[in-house]
Amino acid sequence: MESKTEKGERKCHDLLEKGMEILWSKGYNATSVNDIVQAAGVPKGSFYFYYDSKEDFAVKAIEYYFGERFGCAKKILEDASIPPKQRLLDFNEFRCKILKEELNCQMGCLASNLGNEMAEHSEKIRKVIVVKEAILKESIAKVVKEAQEKGEIDSSMDPMDIVTFFEDAGKGAMTSMKELKSSYPIDNYLNMVRRYMFS
């Protein structure tokens, strides 16, 4: 039998998991607190027990998204048994596969979606995205530097400049992917990664 603490943790997790999916598919402004609690199957009062506002929920959802959704991708980056150049390629291929096969070229990235919609309107949402993306880019840049030191890729450019360029290009590709409802922008992005980042 679950304790009150365990029930509370499960309820909070359900709100985050289900609510994140709604935010991801509908966007911030089109998502109401009612949408979130209905999707999670919990009373509205429970929402305000765990979260101060919809904005606070969105911040927590972004933190959860980076923790849960990028877990497998980060493991690929950190697998020291694989050469760094191959890890970078595997990492990008894994992310593109998720976009195409699991998300059907429709949802893109939660952080990018909310950033495009809310960066000018919510400083809290903007800041958490910037912080989480910076941590992710640092992880990628570390592997780029390792690949440069091993002579696997061009070492004439700063690792963070390389990573930032391709991450920004990836964001644009995801936007085009949703507009076109086609995998072409993501396939093209991955081809450019293979050709220019790994030549």
C-alpha positions in Angstrom: 0.0 0.0 0.0 1.3 3.4 -1.0 2.1 6.0 1.7 0.8 9.5 1.5 4.3 10.6 0.4 4.4 8.0 -2.4 1.0 9.0 -3.6 2.0 12.6 -3.6 5.1 11.9 -5.6 3.2 9.8 -8.1 0.6 12.6 -8.5 3.3 15.2 -9.0 5.0 12.9 -11.6 1.7 12.3 -13.4 1.0 16.0 -13.6 4.5 16.7 -15.0 4.5 13.8 -17.5 1.0 14.3 -18.8 1.1 18.1 -18.6 4.4 18.2 -20.4 2.9 16.3 -23.3 0.0 18.8 -23.5 2.4 21.8 -23.4 4.6 20.1 -26.1 1.7 19.5 -28.5 -0.5 22.5 -27.9 2.0 25.2 -26.8 1.9 27.4 -23.7 -0.9 29.8 -24.5 -3.3 27.1 -25.9 -2.8 24.9 -22.8 -4.9 25.6 -19.7 -4.5 24.3 -16.1 -7.7 22.4 -16.7 -6.1 20.7 -19.7 -3.2 19.6 -17.6 -5.2 18.2 -14.7 -7.7 16.5 -16.9 -4.9 14.8 -18.8 -3.3 13.7 -15.5 -6.6 12.7 -14.0 -6.1 14.7 -10.8 -8.2 17.5 -9.1 -7.4 21.1 -10.0 -6.5 21.8 -6.3 -3.7 19.3 -6.6 -2.1 21.4 -9.4 -1.8 24.4 -7.1 -0.5 22.3 -4.3 2.5 21.4 -6.3 2.9 24.5 -8.6 2.4 28.2 -8.0 1.1 28.9 -11.5 1.1 27.7 -15.1 4.4 29.5 -15.6 5.9 27.7 -12.7 4.6 24.4 -14.1 6.2 25.1 -17.5 9.6 25.8 -15.8 9.4 22.5 -14.0 8.2 20.7 -17.2 11.3 22.0 -19.0 13.6 20.9 -16.2 11.9 17.5 -16.3 12.1 17.3 -20.1 15.9 17.9 -20.1 16.4 15.4 -17.3 14.2 12.6 -18.7 14.2 13.1 -22.5 17.9 13.7 -22.9 19.1 11.0 -20.6 19.6 8.4 -23.3 21.2 10.9 -25.6 23.6 12.0 -22.9 24.6 8.4 -22.3 25.6 8.2 -25.9 27.8 11.3 -25.5 29.4 10.0 -22.4 30.2 6.4 -23.5 34.1 6.6 -23.4 34.3 3.1 -25.0 33.3 4.7 -28.3 35.6 7.1 -30.2 34.4 10.7 -29.7 33.7 11.4 -33.4 31.4 8.4 -33.5 29.7 9.4 -30.3 28.9 12.8 -31.8 27.4 11.2 -34.9 25.5 8.6 -32.9 24.1 11.4 -30.7 22.8 13.4 -33.6 21.4 10.3 -35.4 19.6 9.3 -32.2 18.0 12.7 -31.7 16.9 12.8 -35.4 15.5 9.3 -35.1 13.3 10.3 -32.1 12.0 13.3 -34.0 11.0 11.2 -37.0 10.0 7.8 -35.6 8.5 8.7 -32.1 7.3 12.2 -32.7 6.2 11.7 -36.3 7.9 15.0 -37.4 5.1 16.9 -35.6 6.2 18.0 -32.1 9.8 19.1 -32.4 11.6 20.0 -29.2 9.6 21.1 -26.1 12.2 23.7 -25.1 12.5 25.1 -28.7 8.7 25.3 -29.0 8.3 27.1 -25.7 11.3 29.3 -26.3 9.9 30.5 -29.6 6.5 31.2 -28.1 7.4 32.6 -24.6 11.0 34.0 -24.6 9.7 37.5 -25.0 6.9 37.1 -22.5 8.3 35.0 -19.6 11.8 35.6 -18.2 11.5 32.5 -16.0 10.8 30.3 -19.0 13.5 31.9 -21.1 16.1 31.6 -18.4 15.5 27.9 -17.6 15.7 27.1 -21.3 19.0 29.1 -21.7 20.5 27.4 -18.6 19.5 23.8 -19.7 20.6 24.3 -23.3 24.0 25.7 -22.1 24.5 22.6 -20.0 23.7 20.4 -23.0 26.0 22.3 -25.3 28.8 22.1 -22.8 28.4 18.3 -22.8 28.5 18.2 -26.6 31.4 20.6 -26.8 33.5 18.5 -24.4 33.2 15.6 -26.9 34.0 17.8 -29.8 37.2 19.0 -28.1 38.1 15.4 -27.4 37.6 14.5 -31.0 39.7 17.5 -32.1 42.5 16.4 -29.7 42.5 12.9 -31.2 42.7 14.5 -34.7 39.3 13.1 -35.7 37.8 16.4 -36.7 39.1 19.9 -37.7 40.6 21.6 -34.7 40.8 25.1 -36.2 37.5 26.2 -34.7 36.4 26.6 -31.1 34.3 23.6 -30.0 31.5 25.7 -28.6 31.2 27.7 -31.8 30.8 24.4 -33.7 28.2 23.1 -31.3 26.3 26.3 -31.1 26.1 26.6 -34.9 24.8 23.0 -35.3 22.4 23.3 -32.4 20.9 26.5 -33.8 20.7 24.8 -37.2 18.9 21.9 -35.6 16.3 24.3 -34.1 15.6 25.8 -37.5 15.3 22.3 -39.0 12.8 21.3 -36.4 10.7 24.4 -37.1 10.7 23.7 -40.8 9.9 20.0 -40.1 6.7 20.9 -38.3 5.7 23.5 -41.0 6.3 21.0 -43.8 5.1 17.9 -41.9 8.1 16.3 -43.5 11.4 14.7 -42.3 13.3 16.4 -45.1 14.7 19.3 -42.9 15.9 16.9 -40.3 17.4 14.5 -42.9 19.1 17.5 -44.5 20.4 18.7 -41.2 21.9 15.3 -40.4 23.5 15.1 -43.8 25.1 18.4 -43.2 26.3 17.3 -39.8 27.9 14.2 -41.4 29.5 16.2 -44.2 30.8 19.3 -42.4 31.2 18.4 -38.8 32.6 15.0 -39.4 34.6 15.4 -42.6 
